[in-house]
Amino acid sequence: MCCGVFPQTTMESPSIDISRYLASERRISWLTCFWARWRLCLSAISTVWRWGSGILIGAALAWLNFRWLKEGLDALTEAATAQAERPKAKVPVGTYFRAVFRYVLIAWPCMLFLSNLHVPVLSMIFGLCSLGAATMAVSVHEILQPADR
């Protein structure tokens, strides 16, 4: 008893099954590539190679952005968990670098391809939207078919 009235409790971290979240991450990654291939096939049918290359470039950049975002969040989570007892957790400097470099990764190749290959901007934007479309599809799937059933 603490103070003679209430029992003393300790904070325990609950064990969380993350397999469901990892499966969602894999689905997002897979669907990003799927949407890009689907749009690439549509542009190949219409024989507009610049649109197809723009979609492919945008989707590849979106996929890399997603992978780096995942790695950065995993590093932050691992650092916070490892330093749970410390009053001020230290985050590795590389995590901050990756967070900023993700945006450079998108901006620099876009400018390079726009200026040298004259790829349409809208096609690269469609490719970058593959990640958003995949995330929405996985979210709808999780809502309609929850694992808790």
PAGUTOR-301190 format. One record per atom (N, C-alpha, C): residue in three letters; atom name; x, y, z. Coordinates in steps of 0.02 Angstrom, whole numbers. Each point is the difference from the previous one (the first is absolute). Layout:
N
+-----+----+--------+--------+--------+
!  aa ! at !     px !     py !     pz !
+-----+----+--------+--------+--------+
! ALA ! CA !      X !      Y !      Z !
...
+-----+----+--------+--------+--------+
! end
This chain:
149
+-----+----+--------+--------+--------+
!  aa ! at !     px !     py !     pz !
+-----+----+--------+--------+--------+
! MET !  N !     42 !    -59 !      0 !
! MET ! CA !    -42 !     59 !      0 !
! MET !  C !     44 !     62 !      0 !
! CYS !  N !    -18 !     46 !    -42 !
! CYS ! CA !     35 !     64 !     -3 !
! CYS !  C !    -41 !     50 !     40 !
! CYS !  N !     30 !     32 !     47 !
! CYS ! CA !    -34 !     49 !     43 !
! CYS !  C !    -57 !    -33 !     39 !
! GLY !  N !     -1 !    -65 !      4 !
! GLY ! CA !    -50 !    -34 !     39 !
! GLY !  C !    -69 !     -5 !    -32 !
! VAL !  N !    -10 !     30 !    -60 !
! VAL ! CA !    -67 !      1 !    -30 !
! VAL !  C !     -2 !    -39 !    -66 !
! PHE !  N !     44 !     17 !    -45 !
! PHE ! CA !     -1 !    -29 !    -67 !
! PHE !  C !     58 !    -50 !     -8 !
! PRO !  N !    -11 !    -54 !    -35 !
! PRO ! CA !     55 !    -47 !    -12 !
! PRO !  C !     50 !     31 !    -49 !
! GLN !  N !     63 !    -16 !     10 !
! GLN ! CA !     52 !     26 !    -44 !
! GLN !  C !      0 !    -39 !    -65 !
! THR !  N !      0 !     35 !    -55 !
! THR ! CA !      1 !    -32 !    -66 !
! THR !  C !     62 !     20 !    -38 !
! THR !  N !     20 !    -41 !    -44 !
! THR ! CA !     57 !     16 !    -43 !
! THR !  C !    -23 !      3 !    -71 !
! MET !  N !     34 !     41 !    -39 !
! MET ! CA !    -17 !      7 !    -71 !
! MET !  C !     35 !    -55 !    -38 !
! GLU !  N !    -37 !    -41 !    -33 !
! GLU ! CA !     28 !    -52 !    -43 !
! GLU !  C !    -18 !     16 !    -72 !
! SER !  N !     49 !     -9 !    -43 !
! SER ! CA !    -15 !     13 !    -70 !
! SER !  C !    -38 !    -61 !    -27 !
! PRO !  N !    -58 !     12 !    -30 !
! PRO ! CA !    -39 !    -55 !    -26 !
! PRO !  C !     34 !    -32 !    -60 !
! SER !  N !     -6 !    -64 !     -5 !
! SER ! CA !     29 !    -33 !    -59 !
! SER !  C !    -49 !      9 !    -58 !
! ILE !  N !     24 !     28 !    -52 !
! ILE ! CA !    -41 !     16 !    -58 !
! ILE !  C !     20 !    -46 !    -58 !
! ASP !  N !    -49 !    -30 !    -31 !
! ASP ! CA !     12 !    -43 !    -58 !
! ASP !  C !      5 !     45 !    -61 !
! ILE !  N !     61 !      8 !    -26 !
! ILE ! CA !     10 !     46 !    -56 !
! ILE !  C !     -4 !    -35 !    -67 !
! SER !  N !    -15 !    -64 !     -1 !
! SER ! CA !     -2 !    -36 !    -65 !
! SER !  C !    -53 !     29 !    -46 !
! ARG !  N !    -55 !     23 !     28 !
! ARG ! CA !    -53 !     31 !    -41 !
! ARG !  C !     24 !     64 !    -33 !
! TYR !  N !     38 !     39 !     37 !
! TYR ! CA !     26 !     63 !    -27 !
! TYR !  C !     53 !    -13 !    -53 !
! LEU !  N !     41 !    -50 !     12 !
! LEU ! CA !     51 !    -17 !    -49 !
! LEU !  C !    -32 !    -25 !    -65 !
! ALA !  N !    -54 !    -38 !      7 !
! ALA ! CA !    -36 !    -23 !    -60 !
! ALA !  C !    -29 !     59 !    -39 !
! SER !  N !    -25 !     50 !     35 !
! SER ! CA !    -27 !     60 !    -33 !
! SER !  C !     56 !     38 !    -36 !
! GLU !  N !     59 !      4 !     31 !
! GLU ! CA !     57 !     33 !    -33 !
! GLU !  C !     20 !    -37 !    -63 !
! ARG !  N !      0 !    -67 !      3 !
! ARG ! CA !     17 !    -39 !    -60 !
! ARG !  C !    -52 !     10 !    -54 !
! ARG !  N !    -64 !      4 !     18 !
! ARG ! CA !    -53 !     12 !    -49 !
! ARG !  C !      9 !     68 !    -33 !
! ILE !  N !     15 !     51 !     40 !
! ILE ! CA !     10 !     67 !    -28 !
! ILE !  C !     58 !      0 !    -49 !
! SER !  N !     54 !    -32 !     19 !
! SER ! CA !     59 !     -3 !    -45 !
! SER !  C !    -17 !    -37 !    -65 !
! TRP !  N !    -34 !    -56 !      6 !
! TRP ! CA !    -18 !    -39 !    -59 !
! TRP !  C !    -49 !     38 !    -44 !
! LEU !  N !    -51 !     32 !     31 !
! LEU ! CA !    -50 !     35 !    -40 !
! LEU !  C !     28 !     63 !    -34 !
! THR !  N !     50 !     32 !     31 !
! THR ! CA !     33 !     56 !    -32 !
! THR !  C !     30 !    -21 !    -66 !
! CYS !  N !     34 !    -56 !      0 !
! CYS ! CA !     29 !    -27 !    -62 !
! CYS !  C !    -54 !    -22 !    -48 !
! PHE !  N !    -54 !    -29 !     26 !
! PHE ! CA !    -55 !    -23 !    -43 !
! PHE !  C !    -33 !     59 !    -36 !
! TRP !  N !    -16 !     53 !     37 !
! TRP ! CA !    -31 !     59 !    -32 !
! TRP !  C !     46 !     29 !    -54 !
! ALA !  N !     64 !      1 !     15 !
! ALA ! CA !     47 !     27 !    -50 !
! ALA !  C !      1 !    -42 !    -62 !
! ARG !  N !      2 !    -66 !      8 !
! ARG ! CA !     -1 !    -44 !    -59 !
! ARG !  C !    -65 !      6 !    -39 !
! TRP !  N !    -54 !      6 !     35 !
! TRP ! CA !    -65 !      6 !    -33 !
! TRP !  C !     -2 !     64 !    -42 !
! ARG !  N !     22 !     55 !     29 !
! ARG ! CA !      0 !     63 !    -37 !
! ARG !  C !     51 !     -2 !    -57 !
! LEU !  N !     56 !    -33 !     12 !
! LEU ! CA !     51 !     -7 !    -52 !
! LEU !  C !    -28 !    -40 !    -60 !
! CYS !  N !    -37 !    -52 !     14 !
! CYS ! CA !    -31 !    -39 !    -54 !
! CYS !  C !    -50 !     42 !    -39 !
! LEU !  N !    -39 !     40 !     36 !
! LEU ! CA !    -48 !     44 !    -35 !
! LEU !  C !     36 !     49 !    -45 !
! SER !  N !     55 !     28 !     24 !
! SER ! CA !     36 !     48 !    -43 !
! SER !  C !     36 !    -35 !    -57 !
! ALA !  N !     21 !    -62 !     10 !
! ALA ! CA !     33 !    -37 !    -54 !
! ALA !  C !    -50 !    -17 !    -55 !
! ILE !  N !    -62 !    -14 !     20 !
! ILE ! CA !    -51 !    -14 !    -50 !
! ILE !  C !    -13 !     61 !    -43 !
! SER !  N !      2 !     58 !     31 !
! SER ! CA !    -12 !     61 !    -37 !
! SER !  C !     63 !     25 !    -35 !
! THR !  N !     56 !    -36 !      6 !
! THR ! CA !     64 !     14 !    -33 !
! THR !  C !     27 !     70 !     16 !
! VAL !  N !     -8 !     22 !     61 !
! VAL ! CA !     29 !     63 !     21 !
! VAL !  C !     55 !    -17 !     50 !
! TRP !  N !     62 !     -6 !    -24 !
! TRP ! CA !     55 !    -24 !     42 !
! TRP !  C !     19 !     50 !     54 !
! ARG !  N !     -7 !     64 !    -14 !
! ARG ! CA !     19 !     50 !     52 !
! ARG !  C !    -46 !     -5 !     60 !
! TRP !  N !    -64 !    -11 !    -12 !
! TRP ! CA !    -46 !     -7 !     56 !
! TRP !  C !     16 !    -63 !     39 !
! GLY !  N !     14 !    -53 !    -34 !
! GLY ! CA !     18 !    -63 !     34 !
! GLY !  C !     63 !      6 !     41 !
! SER !  N !     50 !     34 !    -27 !
! SER ! CA !     62 !      8 !     38 !
! SER !  C !    -11 !     46 !     60 !
! GLY !  N !    -41 !     51 !     -8 !
! GLY ! CA !    -15 !     44 !     57 !
! GLY !  C !    -36 !    -36 !     56 !
! ILE !  N !    -48 !    -43 !    -19 !
! ILE ! CA !    -36 !    -39 !     50 !
! ILE !  C !     47 !    -48 !     35 !
! LEU !  N !     44 !    -32 !    -38 !
! LEU ! CA !     47 !    -47 !     29 !
! LEU !  C !     49 !     36 !     47 !
! ILE !  N !     25 !     57 !    -20 !
! ILE ! CA !     46 !     39 !     42 !
! ILE !  C !    -36 !     22 !     64 !
! GLY !  N !    -60 !     27 !     -6 !
! GLY ! CA !    -37 !     23 !     59 !
! GLY !  C !    -15 !    -56 !     48 !
! ALA !  N !    -20 !    -58 !    -27 !
! ALA ! CA !    -16 !    -57 !     43 !
! ALA !  C !     62 !    -28 !     34 !
! ALA !  N !     55 !     -1 !    -35 !
! ALA ! CA !     63 !    -23 !     31 !
! ALA !  C !     21 !     46 !     57 !
! LEU !  N !     -7 !     66 !    -11 !
! LEU ! CA !     16 !     47 !     52 !
! LEU !  C !    -48 !     -6 !     59 !
! ALA !  N !    -63 !    -12 !    -13 !
! ALA ! CA !    -49 !     -8 !     54 !
! ALA !  C !     16 !    -63 !     40 !
! TRP !  N !     19 !    -54 !    -34 !
! TRP ! CA !     17 !    -62 !     35 !
! TRP !  C !     61 !      9 !     44 !
! LEU !  N !     52 !     33 !    -28 !
! LEU ! CA !     61 !     13 !     40 !
! LEU !  C !    -16 !     45 !     59 !
! ASN !  N !    -42 !     50 !    -10 !
! ASN ! CA !    -21 !     44 !     54 !
! ASN !  C !    -35 !    -39 !     55 !
! PHE !  N !    -43 !    -46 !    -18 !
! PHE ! CA !    -35 !    -41 !     49 !
! PHE !  C !     48 !    -44 !     39 !
! ARG !  N !     48 !    -31 !    -34 !
! ARG ! CA !     48 !    -43 !     33 !
! ARG !  C !     42 !     40 !     49 !
! TRP !  N !     22 !     60 !    -20 !
! TRP ! CA !     41 !     40 !     46 !
! TRP !  C !    -41 !     27 !     58 !
! LEU !  N !    -63 !     16 !    -12 !
! LEU ! CA !    -43 !     21 !     54 !
! LEU !  C !     -8 !    -56 !     51 !
! LYS !  N !    -10 !    -60 !    -24 !
! LYS ! CA !     -7 !    -59 !     44 !
! LYS !  C !     64 !    -10 !     40 !
! GLU !  N !     58 !      3 !    -33 !
! GLU ! CA !     63 !    -10 !     35 !
! GLU !  C !     11 !     54 !     53 !
! GLY !  N !    -18 !     62 !    -16 !
! GLY ! CA !      8 !     54 !     48 !
! GLY !  C !    -45 !     -9 !     61 !
! LEU !  N !    -62 !    -18 !    -12 !
! LEU ! CA !    -45 !    -12 !     56 !
! LEU !  C !     20 !    -60 !     41 !
! ASP !  N !     26 !    -52 !    -32 !
! ASP ! CA !     24 !    -58 !     37 !
! ASP !  C !     60 !     20 !     44 !
! ALA !  N !     45 !     42 !    -26 !
! ALA ! CA !     57 !     21 !     39 !
! ALA !  C !    -21 !     43 !     60 !
! LEU !  N !    -49 !     45 !    -12 !
! LEU ! CA !    -25 !     41 !     56 !
! LEU !  C !    -33 !    -43 !     53 !
! THR !  N !    -40 !    -48 !    -21 !
! THR ! CA !    -33 !    -44 !     48 !
! THR !  C !     50 !    -41 !     39 !
! GLU !  N !     50 !    -27 !    -35 !
! GLU ! CA !     51 !    -40 !     34 !
! GLU !  C !     40 !     41 !     50 !
! ALA !  N !     17 !     62 !    -20 !
! ALA ! CA !     38 !     43 !     46 !
! ALA !  C !    -42 !     19 !     61 !
! ALA !  N !    -63 !     14 !    -11 !
! ALA ! CA !    -44 !     18 !     56 !
! ALA !  C !    -11 !    -59 !     47 !
! THR !  N !     -8 !    -59 !    -28 !
! THR ! CA !    -10 !    -60 !     41 !
! THR !  C !     63 !    -18 !     39 !
! ALA !  N !     58 !      5 !    -32 !
! ALA ! CA !     62 !    -17 !     33 !
! ALA !  C !     17 !     49 !     56 !
! GLN !  N !    -23 !     61 !     -7 !
! GLN ! CA !     16 !     51 !     50 !
! GLN !  C !    -62 !     19 !     41 !
! ALA !  N !    -44 !    -47 !     12 !
! ALA ! CA !    -62 !     14 !     34 !
! ALA !  C !     11 !     25 !     72 !
! GLU !  N !     53 !    -22 !     32 !
! GLU ! CA !     12 !     18 !     69 !
! GLU !  C !     34 !     69 !      6 !
! ARG !  N !     27 !     25 !    -54 !
! ARG ! CA !     35 !     64 !      2 !
! ARG !  C !    -50 !     58 !     -5 !
! PRO !  N !     14 !     55 !     35 !
! PRO ! CA !    -47 !     56 !     -4 !
! PRO !  C !      0 !     34 !    -69 !
! LYS !  N !     56 !     -2 !    -35 !
! LYS ! CA !      4 !     32 !    -66 !
! LYS !  C !     32 !    -50 !    -48 !
! ALA !  N !    -39 !    -26 !    -45 !
! ALA ! CA !     25 !    -50 !    -47 !
! ALA !  C !     41 !     34 !    -55 !
! LYS !  N !     53 !    -33 !    -21 !
! LYS ! CA !     42 !     27 !    -55 !
! LYS !  C !    -17 !    -37 !    -64 !
! VAL !  N !    -13 !     39 !    -51 !
! VAL ! CA !    -18 !    -28 !    -66 !
! VAL !  C !     63 !      3 !    -44 !
! PRO !  N !     15 !    -54 !    -35 !
! PRO ! CA !     59 !      2 !    -44 !
! PRO !  C !     -5 !     55 !    -52 !
! VAL !  N !     57 !     31 !    -14 !
! VAL ! CA !      3 !     55 !    -48 !
! VAL !  C !    -20 !    -23 !    -70 !
! GLY !  N !     16 !    -62 !    -17 !
! GLY ! CA !    -17 !    -26 !    -66 !
! GLY !  C !    -75 !     -1 !    -13 !
! THR !  N !    -39 !     -5 !     53 !
! THR ! CA !    -73 !      0 !     -7 !
! THR !  C !    -24 !     68 !    -25 !
! TYR !  N !     29 !     53 !     28 !
! TYR ! CA !    -19 !     68 !    -23 !
! TYR !  C !     23 !     10 !    -73 !
! PHE !  N !     60 !    -25 !    -16 !
! PHE ! CA !     26 !      7 !    -68 !
! PHE !  C !    -47 !    -34 !    -50 !
! ARG !  N !    -22 !    -61 !     16 !
! ARG ! CA !    -45 !    -36 !    -45 !
! ARG !  C !    -67 !     36 !     -8 !
! ALA !  N !    -24 !     30 !     54 !
! ALA ! CA !    -64 !     35 !     -3 !
! ALA !  C !      4 !     59 !    -48 !
! VAL !  N !     54 !     37 !      2 !
! VAL ! CA !      8 !     58 !    -45 !
! VAL !  C !     17 !    -24 !    -70 !
! PHE !  N !     42 !    -51 !     -5 !
! PHE ! CA !     23 !    -23 !    -66 !
! PHE !  C !    -56 !    -32 !    -40 !
! ARG !  N !    -53 !    -24 !     33 !
! ARG ! CA !    -57 !    -28 !    -38 !
! ARG !  C !    -29 !     52 !    -46 !
! TYR !  N !     -5 !     62 !     22 !
! TYR ! CA !    -28 !     53 !    -42 !
! TYR !  C !     49 !     20 !    -54 !
! VAL !  N !     64 !     -1 !     14 !
! VAL ! CA !     50 !     14 !    -51 !
! VAL !  C !     -3 !    -56 !    -52 !
! LEU !  N !    -11 !    -61 !     23 !
! LEU ! CA !     -4 !    -57 !    -45 !
! LEU !  C !    -56 !      8 !    -50 !
! ILE !  N !    -54 !     31 !     20 !
! ILE ! CA !    -56 !     11 !    -46 !
! ILE !  C !     13 !     61 !    -45 !
! ALA !  N !     22 !     54 !     30 !
! ALA ! CA !      8 !     63 !    -38 !
! ALA !  C !     56 !     -3 !    -52 !
! TRP !  N !     57 !    -25 !     19 !
! TRP ! CA !     58 !      2 !    -45 !
! TRP !  C !    -11 !    -41 !    -64 !
! PRO !  N !    -20 !    -64 !      5 !
! PRO ! CA !    -11 !    -37 !    -63 !
! PRO !  C !    -57 !     29 !    -42 !
! CYS !  N !    -51 !     27 !     34 !
! CYS ! CA !    -55 !     30 !    -39 !
! CYS !  C !     26 !     57 !    -42 !
! MET !  N !     40 !     43 !     29 !
! MET ! CA !     28 !     56 !    -38 !
! MET !  C !     47 !    -25 !    -54 !
! LEU !  N !     39 !    -51 !     15 !
! LEU ! CA !     46 !    -28 !    -49 !
! LEU !  C !    -37 !    -28 !    -61 !
! PHE !  N !    -51 !    -40 !     13 !
! PHE ! CA !    -38 !    -31 !    -55 !
! PHE !  C !    -41 !     51 !    -38 !
! LEU !  N !    -26 !     50 !     36 !
! LEU ! CA !    -39 !     52 !    -34 !
! LEU !  C !     43 !     40 !    -47 !
! SER !  N !     60 !     17 !     22 !
! SER ! CA !     42 !     44 !    -41 !
! SER !  C !     35 !    -38 !    -57 !
! ASN !  N !     20 !    -64 !     12 !
! ASN ! CA !     38 !    -36 !    -51 !
! ASN !  C !    -43 !    -43 !    -46 !
! LEU !  N !    -47 !    -36 !     27 !
! LEU ! CA !    -41 !    -45 !    -40 !
! LEU !  C !    -66 !     29 !    -22 !
! HIS !  N !    -16 !     58 !     26 !
! HIS ! CA !    -64 !     34 !    -16 !
! HIS !  C !    -60 !    -46 !     14 !
! VAL !  N !      3 !    -32 !     57 !
! VAL ! CA !    -55 !    -44 !     22 !
! VAL !  C !    -55 !     46 !     27 !
! PRO !  N !    -63 !    -13 !    -17 !
! PRO ! CA !    -54 !     42 !     25 !
! PRO !  C !     -5 !     -2 !     77 !
! VAL !  N !     -9 !     58 !     28 !
! VAL ! CA !     -5 !      5 !     73 !
! VAL !  C !    -59 !    -40 !     27 !
! LEU !  N !    -55 !      4 !    -35 !
! LEU ! CA !    -60 !    -35 !     22 !
! LEU !  C !     10 !    -76 !      3 !
! SER !  N !     40 !    -27 !    -46 !
! SER ! CA !     12 !    -72 !      1 !
! SER !  C !     40 !    -20 !     62 !
! MET !  N !     48 !     40 !     20 !
! MET ! CA !     38 !    -15 !     61 !
! MET !  C !    -44 !      8 !     61 !
! ILE !  N !    -44 !     48 !     -1 !
! ILE ! CA !    -47 !      8 !     57 !
! ILE !  C !    -45 !    -60 !      5 !
! PHE !  N !    -24 !    -26 !    -57 !
! PHE ! CA !    -41 !    -61 !      1 !
! PHE !  C !     40 !    -59 !     29 !
! GLY !  N !     64 !     -3 !    -18 !
! GLY ! CA !     42 !    -53 !     27 !
! GLY !  C !      9 !      8 !     75 !
! LEU !  N !     11 !     61 !     23 !
! LEU ! CA !      7 !     13 !     72 !
! LEU !  C !    -65 !    -15 !     38 !
! CYS !  N !    -56 !      8 !    -34 !
! CYS ! CA !    -65 !    -15 !     32 !
! CYS !  C !    -13 !    -74 !      8 !
! SER !  N !     42 !    -42 !    -29 !
! SER ! CA !     -7 !    -72 !      8 !
! SER !  C !      4 !    -20 !     73 !
! LEU !  N !     43 !     34 !     38 !
! LEU ! CA !      6 !    -14 !     71 !
! LEU !  C !    -65 !     17 !     37 !
! GLY !  N !    -29 !     58 !    -17 !
! GLY ! CA !    -63 !     19 !     32 !
! GLY !  C !    -56 !    -47 !    -18 !
! ALA !  N !     -3 !    -21 !    -63 !
! ALA ! CA !    -53 !    -46 !    -21 !
! ALA !  C !      8 !    -67 !     36 !
! ALA !  N !     61 !    -24 !      7 !
! ALA ! CA !     13 !    -63 !     34 !
! ALA !  C !    -19 !      5 !     74 !
! THR !  N !     17 !     56 !     31 !
! THR ! CA !    -15 !      9 !     71 !
! THR !  C !    -76 !      3 !     11 !
! MET !  N !    -35 !     34 !    -44 !
! MET ! CA !    -73 !      2 !      6 !
! MET !  C !    -31 !    -69 !    -10 !
! ALA !  N !     25 !    -38 !    -48 !
! ALA ! CA !    -27 !    -66 !    -13 !
! ALA !  C !     11 !    -46 !     60 !
! VAL !  N !     59 !      2 !     30 !
! VAL ! CA !     14 !    -41 !     59 !
! VAL !  C !    -43 !     22 !     59 !
! SER !  N !    -10 !     65 !      8 !
! SER ! CA !    -42 !     26 !     54 !
! SER !  C !    -72 !    -24 !     -7 !
! VAL !  N !    -26 !      3 !    -60 !
! VAL ! CA !    -69 !    -23 !    -12 !
! VAL !  C !     -4 !    -75 !     13 !
! HIS !  N !     51 !    -37 !    -21 !
! HIS ! CA !      1 !    -73 !     13 !
! HIS !  C !      0 !    -14 !     75 !
! GLU !  N !     38 !     38 !     38 !
! GLU ! CA !      3 !    -10 !     73 !
! GLU !  C !    -67 !     18 !     33 !
! ILE !  N !    -34 !     50 !    -27 !
! ILE ! CA !    -65 !     19 !     27 !
! ILE !  C !    -54 !    -52 !    -15 !
! LEU !  N !      0 !    -24 !    -63 !
! LEU ! CA !    -52 !    -47 !    -20 !
! LEU !  C !     12 !    -71 !     26 !
! GLN !  N !     63 !    -18 !      9 !
! GLN ! CA !     16 !    -67 !     24 !
! GLN !  C !     49 !      4 !     58 !
! PRO !  N !    -22 !     22 !     59 !
! PRO ! CA !     45 !      5 !     56 !
! PRO !  C !     24 !    -69 !     23 !
! ALA !  N !     60 !     -2 !     28 !
! ALA ! CA !     28 !    -63 !     23 !
! ALA !  C !    -30 !    -23 !     65 !
! ASP !  N !    -38 !     43 !     34 !
! ASP ! CA !    -28 !    -16 !     66 !
! ASP !  C !    -62 !    -44 !     -5 !
! ARG !  N !    -25 !    -14 !    -60 !
! ARG ! CA !    -61 !    -39 !     -7 !
! ARG !  C !      7 !    -69 !     26 !
+-----+----+--------+--------+--------+
! end
